[in-house]
Amino acid sequence: MSDENKVALITGASKGIGKAIALGLAEMNYQTVLIGRNQTDLKCVSILIIKNGGFTPTLFKLDITNTNEVRNTIENIIADYGRIDVLVNNAGIYIDGSLDVSEDDFAKMLETNLTAQYSILKEVVPQMKAQKSGYIFNVASRAGKIGFAGSGAYSASKFGLL
């Protein structure tokens, strides 16, 4: 299989690290599938990829904490492309604080930064096993190894992912 047929799925692809990874994989001739919460930002990344000579990305505006939407989206990706060669589990949120973070915000951060990542893995790993290949990158942050003052809640979510 040639590189131009390889499919890379990137969550949190509309900004920051996810955007940079999407641009890099597109430069390496991957067909990129971009997932993010902001359609406008995803379109801007898509324009950059196309401008740089990459394949037209597939975009999904998606809240990764919605497991039914995640399942349906990944099923659609597999139906369209027949494979997922690279998963970059990058999406996440940061809420500043430690014990001063509300329980609702802490739960939201755990759901996004840990539970949703697991849900995505549950959908992608069986496909990679069936195709007998694939790479998974879970972006955990340095905060997943070293706790930082004032960001204990975020660090806890990233320690979990690690």
Steps between C-alpha positions, in 0.01 A plus 500: 500500500635842411521784750237697311240241598574518872239661722577704811226589747585799720280620786534854623624584151371856483764665721842471659671161505221326309514757220879467476475120489229514233714729285803276545317178415345665196849600384593131534218415253253367753131541435408698810173471687464796732279503807434806711228700670525809280404459134645838400840415649493157333431666164799731553726199561353331192579806288862496624535130419364547148711814447810297597415233242335242726193292431170666583436409865178356630358714781279400791366753747466269797474504877717199583317451830193387305579129461216437254626777271857370536390147408299621198778729382767231516268253326454759223875556472562126467215468247645786292870408516506134603774561755653721766879487499576765762294620794614815676289522816573865566175672596484635851396787719678694772329653800731684735500394865539215743258456789329825405373343175131417528406133496309561176806655332723221632258239363488684165879501480524129586228419249677690221864431581467137607164327449442632147852395399420148619175500301688595185754225561218245541375590152834527318704212648277220358543651152877517540505139624293391200736675258800372702660843513468845646654753734339672797628814664328610822605859567526514876701817569792546731236551768440125477843438651557804722225676692504879486387736774159639421414235241444189711166415341643513147808305607277230649321458165828476312657263755199277433553508125867422542 
